[in-house]
Each structure stands twice: as structure tokens, then as C-alpha cells.
Amino acid sequence: MRVRTLLLLDGIIWLIAGVNVCKIGVGTWMTLEGNTLWMVIGCLATFVAFATMFVRMVFKNVRRIEQIEEGHRRVWDMMSVRSYLIMAFMIALGVALRQFSLVPEVFIGSFYTGLGGALAMAGLGYLLYRGEH
């Protein structure tokens, strides 16, 4: 499998996840009265923190994919085992936070909007990457 194909798959997955998480955040935010400055600050802080982490992760993952020999790349190589585990944990935690009302709606609104934006940006990073391959 070609590097570009794996990066395309990564980009699509991350972009879809980001849009969906952001949609949950914005939807929740819109139901709240008094969209406060603190929510905006929380959203921006979340975005910056996760965008920084995700950008590093994108480049690390791209280098890992590029180092896999051409004939040995498989569709599941688009992420490392560790990344799959982190993704599963984050999905389970997100579902639990909302399902069992473990955090206030104001947190869901600002955190999910910032996190979703960072995830989507990482997806775009994969889609726009133009390294040597």
C-alpha cells in the first residue's frame, strides 16, 4: 500500500472524528444560556493544547509509515497499535462522560468544540502532507 493512500485514510478518519466531536460540542454549547467568555477561553485552550499534541503525532506517524517497506504496508498500518488504543480509550471516555453526566454541559460545549477542531486540523494535516513518497 502506498504512503499517500495510508495518509489519505488517516486524514479522512481524523477529519470525520473531528467534525463529529466538534458537532457535539457546538450542539451542546448552543443549548446553554449565556455563552461566557470562560467557555471561549476553555475552547481555545483545549484547541491549542490538543492541536500541539496532534501536530507532533501526525508527523511522527507519517515518518513511521514512510519507514515501512513498500511491499509490507497494510491498511492497519495507518496508525500504530498505541494510537489505536488511545483512540479507543478516548472514544470510551467521551461516551462515558456524556452518557453518565460526569461533567457539566458547559465543559462538553467548550472542550468538545476545541478538541473537535484540533482533531479536524490533524486530519487536514494528513490530507495536505506533501513529503517525499
N, CA, C and O atoms as CSV, one atom per row, in Angstrom:
chain,resi,resn,atom,element,x,y,z
A,1,MET,N,N,0.850,-1.177,0.000
A,1,MET,CA,C,0.000,0.000,0.000
A,1,MET,C,C,0.892,1.237,0.000
A,1,MET,O,O,1.925,1.272,0.670
A,2,ARG,N,N,0.491,2.225,-0.741
A,2,ARG,CA,C,1.291,3.441,-0.857
A,2,ARG,C,C,1.157,4.319,0.387
A,2,ARG,O,O,0.142,4.287,1.083
A,3,VAL,N,N,2.199,5.099,0.648
A,3,VAL,CA,C,2.183,6.032,1.769
A,3,VAL,C,C,1.001,6.988,1.625
A,3,VAL,O,O,0.260,7.222,2.580
A,4,ARG,N,N,0.833,7.532,0.434
A,4,ARG,CA,C,-0.229,8.507,0.183
A,4,ARG,C,C,-1.615,7.929,0.507
A,4,ARG,O,O,-2.476,8.642,1.024
A,5,THR,N,N,-1.830,6.659,0.210
A,5,THR,CA,C,-3.120,6.023,0.486
A,5,THR,C,C,-3.366,5.944,1.994
A,5,THR,O,O,-4.467,6.237,2.462
A,6,LEU,N,N,-2.347,5.552,2.747
A,6,LEU,CA,C,-2.499,5.479,4.204
A,6,LEU,C,C,-2.736,6.861,4.801
A,6,LEU,O,O,-3.538,7.013,5.723
A,7,LEU,N,N,-2.043,7.863,4.279
A,7,LEU,CA,C,-2.232,9.225,4.791
A,7,LEU,C,C,-3.625,9.744,4.447
A,7,LEU,O,O,-4.227,10.476,5.233
A,8,LEU,N,N,-4.132,9.373,3.292
A,8,LEU,CA,C,-5.491,9.746,2.914
A,8,LEU,C,C,-6.498,9.119,3.878
A,8,LEU,O,O,-7.424,9.790,4.334
A,9,LEU,N,N,-6.321,7.843,4.185
A,9,LEU,CA,C,-7.207,7.163,5.138
A,9,LEU,C,C,-7.127,7.817,6.516
A,9,LEU,O,O,-8.151,8.074,7.150
A,10,ASP,N,N,-5.905,8.083,6.972
A,10,ASP,CA,C,-5.724,8.766,8.260
A,10,ASP,C,C,-6.442,10.104,8.254
A,10,ASP,O,O,-7.182,10.428,9.183
A,11,GLY,N,N,-6.218,10.874,7.202
A,11,GLY,CA,C,-6.816,12.198,7.117
A,11,GLY,C,C,-8.327,12.149,7.160
A,11,GLY,O,O,-8.956,12.942,7.861
A,12,ILE,N,N,-8.914,11.226,6.419
A,12,ILE,CA,C,-10.376,11.103,6.388
A,12,ILE,C,C,-10.912,10.722,7.764
A,12,ILE,O,O,-11.893,11.298,8.235
A,13,ILE,N,N,-10.270,9.754,8.404
A,13,ILE,CA,C,-10.722,9.299,9.730
A,13,ILE,C,C,-10.629,10.422,10.757
A,13,ILE,O,O,-11.581,10.668,11.498
A,14,TRP,N,N,-9.487,11.103,10.805
A,14,TRP,CA,C,-9.290,12.182,11.772
A,14,TRP,C,C,-10.230,13.352,11.489
A,14,TRP,O,O,-10.760,13.962,12.417
A,15,LEU,N,N,-10.434,13.664,10.219
A,15,LEU,CA,C,-11.317,14.775,9.860
A,15,LEU,C,C,-12.766,14.458,10.239
A,15,LEU,O,O,-13.460,15.307,10.799
A,16,ILE,N,N,-13.218,13.255,9.938
A,16,ILE,CA,C,-14.583,12.859,10.306
A,16,ILE,C,C,-14.754,12.867,11.824
A,16,ILE,O,O,-15.757,13.361,12.339
A,17,ALA,N,N,-13.772,12.319,12.533
A,17,ALA,CA,C,-13.848,12.314,14.001
A,17,ALA,C,C,-13.897,13.741,14.537
A,17,ALA,O,O,-14.696,14.052,15.420
A,18,GLY,N,N,-13.046,14.600,14.001
A,18,GLY,CA,C,-13.007,15.992,14.457
A,18,GLY,C,C,-14.314,16.722,14.215
A,18,GLY,O,O,-14.811,17.423,15.096
A,19,VAL,N,N,-14.869,16.561,13.031
A,19,VAL,CA,C,-16.137,17.216,12.713
A,19,VAL,C,C,-17.243,16.702,13.633
A,19,VAL,O,O,-18.059,17.484,14.121
A,20,ASN,N,N,-17.274,15.407,13.870
A,20,ASN,CA,C,-18.314,14.842,14.741
A,20,ASN,C,C,-18.172,15.303,16.188
A,20,ASN,O,O,-19.167,15.637,16.831
A,21,VAL,N,N,-16.949,15.324,16.702
A,21,VAL,CA,C,-16.734,15.780,18.075
A,21,VAL,C,C,-17.086,17.263,18.185
A,21,VAL,O,O,-17.729,17.686,19.146
A,22,CYS,N,N,-16.664,18.039,17.206
A,22,CYS,CA,C,-16.963,19.475,17.187
A,22,CYS,C,C,-18.473,19.705,17.107
A,22,CYS,O,O,-19.001,20.611,17.751
A,23,LYS,N,N,-19.151,18.899,16.332
A,23,LYS,CA,C,-20.604,18.999,16.196
A,23,LYS,C,C,-21.296,18.772,17.548
A,23,LYS,O,O,-22.244,19.478,17.894
A,24,ILE,N,N,-20.816,17.791,18.296
A,24,ILE,CA,C,-21.364,17.538,19.640
A,24,ILE,C,C,-21.120,18.755,20.527
A,24,ILE,O,O,-22.019,19.206,21.238
A,25,GLY,N,N,-19.894,19.285,20.479
A,25,GLY,CA,C,-19.553,20.443,21.304
A,25,GLY,C,C,-20.373,21.670,20.969
A,25,GLY,O,O,-20.918,22.319,21.861
A,26,VAL,N,N,-20.465,21.992,19.691
A,26,VAL,CA,C,-21.221,23.173,19.271
A,26,VAL,C,C,-22.710,22.982,19.572
A,26,VAL,O,O,-23.383,23.909,20.022
A,27,GLY,N,N,-23.214,21.776,19.319
A,27,GLY,CA,C,-24.620,21.499,19.626
A,27,GLY,C,C,-24.930,21.694,21.105
A,27,GLY,O,O,-25.960,22.267,21.462
A,28,THR,N,N,-24.040,21.218,21.952
A,28,THR,CA,C,-24.224,21.386,23.400
A,28,THR,C,C,-24.107,22.851,23.775
A,28,THR,O,O,-24.911,23.363,24.554
A,29,TRP,N,N,-23.111,23.526,23.226
A,29,TRP,CA,C,-22.871,24.941,23.509
A,29,TRP,C,C,-24.119,25.759,23.182
A,29,TRP,O,O,-24.481,26.665,23.934
A,30,MET,N,N,-24.763,25.452,22.088
A,30,MET,CA,C,-25.937,26.206,21.639
A,30,MET,C,C,-27.140,26.032,22.570
A,30,MET,O,O,-28.036,26.876,22.583
A,31,THR,N,N,-27.166,24.950,23.343
A,31,THR,CA,C,-28.287,24.728,24.259
A,31,THR,C,C,-28.099,25.477,25.577
A,31,THR,O,O,-29.037,25.600,26.365
A,32,LEU,N,N,-26.905,25.970,25.809
A,32,LEU,CA,C,-26.606,26.635,27.074
A,32,LEU,C,C,-26.967,28.118,27.007
A,32,LEU,O,O,-26.840,28.761,25.965
A,33,GLU,N,N,-27.405,28.621,28.107
A,33,GLU,CA,C,-27.692,30.052,28.176
A,33,GLU,C,C,-26.433,30.776,28.630
A,33,GLU,O,O,-25.707,30.298,29.502
A,34,GLY,N,N,-26.185,31.925,28.033
A,34,GLY,CA,C,-25.042,32.736,28.450
A,34,GLY,C,C,-23.711,32.129,28.064
A,34,GLY,O,O,-22.938,31.709,28.924
A,35,ASN,N,N,-23.446,32.083,26.773
A,35,ASN,CA,C,-22.136,31.602,26.305
A,35,ASN,C,C,-21.067,32.554,26.828
A,35,ASN,O,O,-20.890,33.658,26.313
A,36,THR,N,N,-20.376,32.117,27.836
A,36,THR,CA,C,-19.487,33.005,28.566
A,36,THR,C,C,-18.089,33.066,27.963
A,36,THR,O,O,-17.682,32.227,27.159
A,37,LEU,N,N,-17.393,34.080,28.384
A,37,LEU,CA,C,-16.003,34.256,27.993
A,37,LEU,C,C,-15.168,33.057,28.446
A,37,LEU,O,O,-14.219,32.669,27.765
A,38,TRP,N,N,-15.517,32.472,29.588
A,38,TRP,CA,C,-14.769,31.323,30.092
A,38,TRP,C,C,-14.895,30.115,29.177
A,38,TRP,O,O,-13.959,29.325,29.051
A,39,MET,N,N,-16.043,29.973,28.544
A,39,MET,CA,C,-16.219,28.869,27.592
A,39,MET,C,C,-15.337,29.076,26.365
A,39,MET,O,O,-14.733,28.132,25.856
A,40,VAL,N,N,-15.271,30.311,25.901
A,40,VAL,CA,C,-14.418,30.618,24.746
A,40,VAL,C,C,-12.957,30.366,25.108
A,40,VAL,O,O,-12.216,29.770,24.327
A,41,ILE,N,N,-12.551,30.815,26.274
A,41,ILE,CA,C,-11.169,30.594,26.724
A,41,ILE,C,C,-10.898,29.099,26.854
A,41,ILE,O,O,-9.840,28.628,26.437
A,42,GLY,N,N,-11.833,28.347,27.425
A,42,GLY,CA,C,-11.675,26.893,27.562
A,42,GLY,C,C,-11.567,26.214,26.211
A,42,GLY,O,O,-10.747,25.315,26.022
A,43,CYS,N,N,-12.385,26.640,25.285
A,43,CYS,CA,C,-12.360,26.077,23.935
A,43,CYS,C,C,-11.011,26.339,23.266
A,43,CYS,O,O,-10.409,25.428,22.698
A,44,LEU,N,N,-10.543,27.575,23.333
A,44,LEU,CA,C,-9.256,27.930,22.714
A,44,LEU,C,C,-8.085,27.215,23.395
A,44,LEU,O,O,-7.160,26.754,22.726
A,45,ALA,N,N,-8.132,27.127,24.720
A,45,ALA,CA,C,-7.059,26.430,25.443
A,45,ALA,C,C,-7.030,24.948,25.070
A,45,ALA,O,O,-5.961,24.369,24.878
A,46,THR,N,N,-8.205,24.344,24.970
A,46,THR,CA,C,-8.298,22.937,24.568
A,46,THR,C,C,-7.754,22.758,23.159
A,46,THR,O,O,-6.979,21.838,22.899
A,47,PHE,N,N,-8.161,23.639,22.248
A,47,PHE,CA,C,-7.696,23.561,20.872
A,47,PHE,C,C,-6.173,23.651,20.802
A,47,PHE,O,O,-5.533,22.822,20.156
A,48,VAL,N,N,-5.597,24.643,21.456
A,48,VAL,CA,C,-4.147,24.833,21.404
A,48,VAL,C,C,-3.412,23.635,21.997
A,48,VAL,O,O,-2.440,23.152,21.415
A,49,ALA,N,N,-3.869,23.158,23.144
A,49,ALA,CA,C,-3.200,22.029,23.800
A,49,ALA,C,C,-3.244,20.778,22.913
A,49,ALA,O,O,-2.222,20.124,22.710
A,50,PHE,N,N,-4.415,20.452,22.392
A,50,PHE,CA,C,-4.533,19.234,21.599
A,50,PHE,C,C,-3.965,19.405,20.196
A,50,PHE,O,O,-3.407,18.455,19.645
A,51,ALA,N,N,-4.091,20.583,19.607
A,51,ALA,CA,C,-3.522,20.798,18.280
A,51,ALA,C,C,-2.013,20.624,18.324
A,51,ALA,O,O,-1.428,20.029,17.419
A,52,THR,N,N,-1.387,21.135,19.360
A,52,THR,CA,C,0.059,20.972,19.526
A,52,THR,C,C,0.434,19.500,19.610
A,52,THR,O,O,1.377,19.052,18.958
A,53,MET,N,N,-0.309,18.752,20.416
A,53,MET,CA,C,-0.054,17.329,20.574
A,53,MET,C,C,-0.327,16.572,19.273
A,53,MET,O,O,0.463,15.716,18.876
A,54,PHE,N,N,-1.436,16.884,18.612
A,54,PHE,CA,C,-1.806,16.169,17.392
A,54,PHE,C,C,-0.864,16.457,16.231
A,54,PHE,O,O,-0.578,15.562,15.437
A,55,VAL,N,N,-0.381,17.683,16.118
A,55,VAL,CA,C,0.567,18.000,15.033
A,55,VAL,C,C,1.825,17.153,15.186
A,55,VAL,O,O,2.316,16.585,14.210
A,56,ARG,N,N,2.342,17.067,16.396
A,56,ARG,CA,C,3.516,16.213,16.631
A,56,ARG,C,C,3.200,14.764,16.293
A,56,ARG,O,O,4.026,14.062,15.709
A,57,MET,N,N,2.003,14.319,16.662
A,57,MET,CA,C,1.603,12.939,16.414
A,57,MET,C,C,1.490,12.674,14.903
A,57,MET,O,O,1.870,11.602,14.433
A,58,VAL,N,N,0.973,13.638,14.153
A,58,VAL,CA,C,0.844,13.477,12.708
A,58,VAL,C,C,2.213,13.254,12.081
A,58,VAL,O,O,2.402,12.303,11.322
A,59,PHE,N,N,3.160,14.118,12.393
A,59,PHE,CA,C,4.490,13.991,11.791
A,59,PHE,C,C,5.199,12.713,12.224
A,59,PHE,O,O,5.897,12.082,11.430
A,60,LYS,N,N,5.019,12.338,13.477
A,60,LYS,CA,C,5.616,11.092,13.963
A,60,LYS,C,C,5.015,9.898,13.227
A,60,LYS,O,O,5.734,8.973,12.848
A,61,ASN,N,N,3.710,9.918,13.027
A,61,ASN,CA,C,3.038,8.822,12.346
A,61,ASN,C,C,3.420,8.775,10.867
A,61,ASN,O,O,3.598,7.694,10.305
A,62,VAL,N,N,3.547,9.938,10.239
A,62,VAL,CA,C,3.950,9.978,8.825
A,62,VAL,C,C,5.341,9.364,8.667
A,62,VAL,O,O,5.574,8.560,7.765
A,63,ARG,N,N,6.257,9.748,9.549
A,63,ARG,CA,C,7.621,9.173,9.486
A,63,ARG,C,C,7.580,7.662,9.676
A,63,ARG,O,O,8.295,6.929,8.993
A,64,ARG,N,N,6.735,7.190,10.610
A,64,ARG,CA,C,6.619,5.753,10.856
A,64,ARG,C,C,6.107,5.043,9.608
A,64,ARG,O,O,6.639,4.002,9.223
A,65,ILE,N,N,5.082,5.597,8.980
A,65,ILE,CA,C,4.523,4.988,7.770
A,65,ILE,C,C,5.557,4.969,6.652
A,65,ILE,O,O,5.700,3.966,5.953
A,66,GLU,N,N,6.272,6.067,6.485
A,66,GLU,CA,C,7.277,6.148,5.416
A,66,GLU,C,C,8.404,5.131,5.601
A,66,GLU,O,O,9.028,4.703,4.631
A,67,GLN,N,N,8.658,4.749,6.854
A,67,GLN,CA,C,9.740,3.804,7.127
A,67,GLN,C,C,9.338,2.351,6.908
A,67,GLN,O,O,10.198,1.471,6.881
A,68,ILE,N,N,8.058,2.092,6.752
A,68,ILE,CA,C,7.611,0.721,6.479
A,68,ILE,C,C,7.920,0.424,5.018
A,68,ILE,O,O,7.586,1.208,4.130
A,69,GLU,N,N,8.545,-0.688,4.787
A,69,GLU,CA,C,8.927,-1.068,3.428
A,69,GLU,C,C,7.701,-1.149,2.519
A,69,GLU,O,O,6.644,-1.620,2.938
A,70,GLU,N,N,7.845,-0.692,1.283
A,70,GLU,CA,C,6.729,-0.578,0.314
A,70,GLU,C,C,5.820,-1.804,0.276
A,70,GLU,O,O,4.604,-1.653,0.396
A,71,GLY,N,N,6.344,-2.968,0.119
A,71,GLY,CA,C,5.530,-4.167,-0.011
A,71,GLY,C,C,4.933,-4.666,1.286
A,71,GLY,O,O,4.142,-5.609,1.283
A,72,HIS,N,N,5.303,-4.043,2.403
A,72,HIS,CA,C,4.840,-4.518,3.705
A,72,HIS,C,C,3.797,-3.604,4.354
A,72,HIS,O,O,3.328,-3.899,5.454
A,73,ARG,N,N,3.431,-2.521,3.705
A,73,ARG,CA,C,2.430,-1.607,4.258
A,73,ARG,C,C,1.030,-2.186,4.070
A,73,ARG,O,O,0.657,-2.607,2.975
A,74,ARG,N,N,0.265,-2.200,5.161
A,74,ARG,CA,C,-1.106,-2.696,5.138
A,74,ARG,C,C,-2.038,-1.591,5.649
A,74,ARG,O,O,-1.588,-0.616,6.251
A,75,VAL,N,N,-3.308,-1.753,5.408
A,75,VAL,CA,C,-4.269,-0.723,5.784
A,75,VAL,C,C,-4.217,-0.417,7.283
A,75,VAL,O,O,-4.374,0.740,7.673
A,76,TRP,N,N,-4.003,-1.412,8.120
A,76,TRP,CA,C,-3.962,-1.183,9.568
A,76,TRP,C,C,-2.695,-0.460,10.006
A,76,TRP,O,O,-2.591,-0.052,11.163
A,77,ASP,N,N,-1.724,-0.293,9.100
A,77,ASP,CA,C,-0.504,0.449,9.423
A,77,ASP,C,C,-0.714,1.959,9.440
A,77,ASP,O,O,0.222,2.707,9.721
A,78,MET,N,N,-1.936,2.419,9.141
A,78,MET,CA,C,-2.168,3.857,9.117
A,78,MET,C,C,-1.970,4.472,10.506
A,78,MET,O,O,-1.704,5.668,10.626
A,79,MET,N,N,-2.102,3.651,11.554
A,79,MET,CA,C,-1.808,4.112,12.911
A,79,MET,C,C,-1.048,3.021,13.647
A,79,MET,O,O,-1.117,1.842,13.300
A,80,SER,N,N,-0.328,3.443,14.663
A,80,SER,CA,C,0.385,2.474,15.494
A,80,SER,C,C,-0.607,1.811,16.447
A,80,SER,O,O,-1.712,2.312,16.651
A,81,VAL,N,N,-0.212,0.701,17.017
A,81,VAL,CA,C,-1.066,-0.001,17.990
A,81,VAL,C,C,-1.401,0.945,19.140
A,81,VAL,O,O,-2.539,0.989,19.608
A,82,ARG,N,N,-0.418,1.689,19.582
A,82,ARG,CA,C,-0.627,2.639,20.674
A,82,ARG,C,C,-1.697,3.667,20.303
A,82,ARG,O,O,-2.540,4.015,21.130
A,83,SER,N,N,-1.662,4.149,19.064
A,83,SER,CA,C,-2.656,5.132,18.616
A,83,SER,C,C,-4.052,4.535,18.586
A,83,SER,O,O,-5.019,5.199,18.961
A,84,TYR,N,N,-4.168,3.286,18.144
A,84,TYR,CA,C,-5.471,2.625,18.157
A,84,TYR,C,C,-6.007,2.514,19.591
A,84,TYR,O,O,-7.192,2.738,19.834
A,85,LEU,N,N,-5.133,2.170,20.527
A,85,LEU,CA,C,-5.542,2.044,21.927
A,85,LEU,C,C,-5.961,3.393,22.509
A,85,LEU,O,O,-6.957,3.483,23.225
A,86,ILE,N,N,-5.198,4.435,22.199
A,86,ILE,CA,C,-5.538,5.781,22.673
A,86,ILE,C,C,-6.884,6.209,22.100
A,86,ILE,O,O,-7.714,6.773,22.813
A,87,MET,N,N,-7.101,5.944,20.816
A,87,MET,CA,C,-8.358,6.311,20.179
A,87,MET,C,C,-9.528,5.591,20.849
A,87,MET,O,O,-10.551,6.210,21.144
A,88,ALA,N,N,-9.385,4.303,21.087
A,88,ALA,CA,C,-10.457,3.527,21.729
A,88,ALA,C,C,-10.741,4.069,23.128
A,88,ALA,O,O,-11.900,4.193,23.524
A,89,PHE,N,N,-9.691,4.392,23.874
A,89,PHE,CA,C,-9.852,4.940,25.221
A,89,PHE,C,C,-10.572,6.284,25.171
A,89,PHE,O,O,-11.486,6.533,25.957
A,90,MET,N,N,-10.157,7.152,24.243
A,90,MET,CA,C,-10.770,8.480,24.144
A,90,MET,C,C,-12.246,8.388,23.763
A,90,MET,O,O,-13.069,9.137,24.289
A,91,ILE,N,N,-12.580,7.487,22.866
A,91,ILE,CA,C,-13.981,7.312,22.478
A,91,ILE,C,C,-14.790,6.817,23.672
A,91,ILE,O,O,-15.863,7.346,23.962
A,92,ALA,N,N,-14.275,5.804,24.361
A,92,ALA,CA,C,-14.985,5.247,25.528
A,92,ALA,C,C,-15.145,6.301,26.621
A,92,ALA,O,O,-16.212,6.411,27.226
A,93,LEU,N,N,-14.099,7.069,26.874
A,93,LEU,CA,C,-14.165,8.114,27.898
A,93,LEU,C,C,-15.177,9.185,27.505
A,93,LEU,O,O,-15.961,9.639,28.339
A,94,GLY,N,N,-15.159,9.587,26.236
A,94,GLY,CA,C,-16.106,10.600,25.770
A,94,GLY,C,C,-17.546,10.151,25.896
A,94,GLY,O,O,-18.411,10.921,26.315
A,95,VAL,N,N,-17.802,8.911,25.534
A,95,VAL,CA,C,-19.158,8.367,25.653
A,95,VAL,C,C,-19.566,8.317,27.124
A,95,VAL,O,O,-20.685,8.692,27.473
A,96,ALA,N,N,-18.670,7.860,27.975
A,96,ALA,CA,C,-18.979,7.766,29.409
A,96,ALA,C,C,-19.235,9.143,30.019
A,96,ALA,O,O,-20.160,9.306,30.814
A,97,LEU,N,N,-18.423,10.130,29.653
A,97,LEU,CA,C,-18.607,11.482,30.200
A,97,LEU,C,C,-20.001,12.015,29.885
A,97,LEU,O,O,-20.655,12.612,30.740
A,98,ARG,N,N,-20.442,11.797,28.665
A,98,ARG,CA,C,-21.760,12.305,28.269
A,98,ARG,C,C,-22.890,11.418,28.770
A,98,ARG,O,O,-23.893,11.918,29.279
A,99,GLN,N,N,-22.736,10.102,28.629
A,99,GLN,CA,C,-23.797,9.162,28.989
A,99,GLN,C,C,-24.151,9.224,30.478
A,99,GLN,O,O,-25.322,9.163,30.850
A,100,PHE,N,N,-23.132,9.347,31.313
A,100,PHE,CA,C,-23.357,9.326,32.760
A,100,PHE,C,C,-23.289,10.717,33.391
A,100,PHE,O,O,-23.231,10.848,34.613
A,101,SER,N,N,-23.296,11.753,32.547
A,101,SER,CA,C,-23.277,13.150,33.014
A,101,SER,C,C,-22.173,13.378,34.053
A,101,SER,O,O,-22.419,13.946,35.117
A,102,LEU,N,N,-20.965,12.931,33.735
A,102,LEU,CA,C,-19.844,13.040,34.676
A,102,LEU,C,C,-19.227,14.433,34.712
A,102,LEU,O,O,-18.492,14.768,35.640
A,103,VAL,N,N,-19.525,15.234,33.712
A,103,VAL,CA,C,-19.032,16.619,33.675
A,103,VAL,C,C,-20.199,17.523,33.271
A,103,VAL,O,O,-21.150,17.067,32.636
A,104,PRO,N,N,-20.127,18.792,33.637
A,104,PRO,CA,C,-21.226,19.692,33.280
A,104,PRO,C,C,-21.284,19.961,31.769
A,104,PRO,O,O,-20.281,19.841,31.066
A,105,GLU,N,N,-22.461,20.320,31.297
A,105,GLU,CA,C,-22.668,20.614,29.872
A,105,GLU,C,C,-21.739,21.727,29.384
A,105,GLU,O,O,-21.300,21.715,28.234
A,106,VAL,N,N,-21.447,22.674,30.248
A,106,VAL,CA,C,-20.561,23.775,29.849
A,106,VAL,C,C,-19.172,23.229,29.475
A,106,VAL,O,O,-18.520,23.749,28.569
A,107,PHE,N,N,-18.735,22.197,30.167
A,107,PHE,CA,C,-17.464,21.549,29.832
A,107,PHE,C,C,-17.563,20.856,28.483
A,107,PHE,O,O,-16.677,21.006,27.642
A,108,ILE,N,N,-18.628,20.101,28.270
A,108,ILE,CA,C,-18.815,19.397,26.998
A,108,ILE,C,C,-18.809,20.408,25.850
A,108,ILE,O,O,-18.156,20.187,24.830
A,109,GLY,N,N,-19.520,21.495,26.012
A,109,GLY,CA,C,-19.600,22.502,24.962
A,109,GLY,C,C,-18.254,23.079,24.580
A,109,GLY,O,O,-17.914,23.132,23.399
A,110,SER,N,N,-17.490,23.510,25.558
A,110,SER,CA,C,-16.215,24.162,25.239
A,110,SER,C,C,-15.115,23.146,24.925
A,110,SER,O,O,-14.357,23.338,23.974
A,111,PHE,N,N,-15.017,22.080,25.703
A,111,PHE,CA,C,-13.949,21.100,25.493
A,111,PHE,C,C,-14.116,20.364,24.165
A,111,PHE,O,O,-13.160,20.232,23.401
A,112,TYR,N,N,-15.323,19.889,23.895
A,112,TYR,CA,C,-15.556,19.141,22.657
A,112,TYR,C,C,-15.370,20.021,21.421
A,112,TYR,O,O,-14.878,19.544,20.398
A,113,THR,N,N,-15.750,21.279,21.496
A,113,THR,CA,C,-15.561,22.174,20.355
A,113,THR,C,C,-14.070,22.364,20.085
A,113,THR,O,O,-13.639,22.294,18.934
A,114,GLY,N,N,-13.293,22.599,21.114
A,114,GLY,CA,C,-11.844,22.764,20.938
A,114,GLY,C,C,-11.164,21.477,20.498
A,114,GLY,O,O,-10.315,21.488,19.606
A,115,LEU,N,N,-11.540,20.372,21.126
A,115,LEU,CA,C,-10.951,19.080,20.773
A,115,LEU,C,C,-11.312,18.701,19.335
A,115,LEU,O,O,-10.455,18.248,18.577
A,116,GLY,N,N,-12.566,18.884,18.967
A,116,GLY,CA,C,-13.001,18.564,17.607
A,116,GLY,C,C,-12.253,19.381,16.571
A,116,GLY,O,O,-11.871,18.861,15.522
A,117,GLY,N,N,-12.042,20.650,16.859
A,117,GLY,CA,C,-11.275,21.492,15.943
A,117,GLY,C,C,-9.851,21.003,15.781
A,117,GLY,O,O,-9.314,20.998,14.674
A,118,ALA,N,N,-9.229,20.586,16.891
A,118,ALA,CA,C,-7.863,20.075,16.842
A,118,ALA,C,C,-7.782,18.752,16.078
A,118,ALA,O,O,-6.845,18.533,15.310
A,119,LEU,N,N,-8.753,17.880,16.287
A,119,LEU,CA,C,-8.789,16.613,15.551
A,119,LEU,C,C,-8.947,16.857,14.050
A,119,LEU,O,O,-8.260,16.239,13.236
A,120,ALA,N,N,-9.854,17.761,13.696
A,120,ALA,CA,C,-10.077,18.075,12.283
A,120,ALA,C,C,-8.824,18.685,11.661
A,120,ALA,O,O,-8.481,18.375,10.521
A,121,MET,N,N,-8.145,19.546,12.404
A,121,MET,CA,C,-6.916,20.139,11.902
A,121,MET,C,C,-5.850,19.065,11.655
A,121,MET,O,O,-5.117,19.131,10.667
A,122,ALA,N,N,-5.766,18.090,12.542
A,122,ALA,CA,C,-4.829,16.985,12.344
A,122,ALA,C,C,-5.194,16.204,11.092
A,122,ALA,O,O,-4.318,15.805,10.326
A,123,GLY,N,N,-6.494,15.986,10.884
A,123,GLY,CA,C,-6.951,15.310,9.669
A,123,GLY,C,C,-6.506,16.062,8.427
A,123,GLY,O,O,-6.042,15.457,7.460
A,124,LEU,N,N,-6.647,17.364,8.452
A,124,LEU,CA,C,-6.192,18.175,7.321
A,124,LEU,C,C,-4.680,18.071,7.149
A,124,LEU,O,O,-4.168,18.089,6.029
A,125,GLY,N,N,-3.975,17.961,8.272
A,125,GLY,CA,C,-2.519,17.791,8.203
A,125,GLY,C,C,-2.138,16.546,7.421
A,125,GLY,O,O,-1.225,16.581,6.596
A,126,TYR,N,N,-2.828,15.459,7.678
A,126,TYR,CA,C,-2.579,14.225,6.917
A,126,TYR,C,C,-2.917,14.415,5.444
A,126,TYR,O,O,-2.162,13.996,4.567
A,127,LEU,N,N,-4.050,15.048,5.180
A,127,LEU,CA,C,-4.503,15.209,3.798
A,127,LEU,C,C,-3.603,16.151,2.997
A,127,LEU,O,O,-3.441,15.980,1.789
A,128,LEU,N,N,-3.025,17.136,3.664
A,128,LEU,CA,C,-2.220,18.133,2.967
A,128,LEU,C,C,-0.727,17.820,2.968
A,128,LEU,O,O,0.053,18.521,2.322
A,129,TYR,N,N,-0.319,16.766,3.692
A,129,TYR,CA,C,1.095,16.433,3.789
A,129,TYR,C,C,1.663,16.134,2.400
A,129,TYR,O,O,1.087,15.362,1.635
A,130,ARG,N,N,2.787,16.750,2.093
A,130,ARG,CA,C,3.428,16.581,0.780
A,130,ARG,C,C,4.898,16.226,0.951
A,130,ARG,O,O,5.771,16.889,0.391
A,131,GLY,N,N,5.167,15.193,1.715
A,131,GLY,CA,C,6.543,14.727,1.893
A,131,GLY,C,C,7.006,13.940,0.705
A,131,GLY,O,O,6.335,13.893,-0.326
A,132,GLU,N,N,8.134,13.332,0.848
A,132,GLU,CA,C,8.688,12.512,-0.246
A,132,GLU,C,C,8.114,11.108,-0.177
A,132,GLU,O,O,8.378,10.356,0.761
A,133,HIS,N,N,7.337,10.776,-1.171
A,133,HIS,CA,C,6.796,9.430,-1.310
A,133,HIS,C,C,6.302,9.361,-2.718
A,133,HIS,O,O,5.782,8.328,-3.140
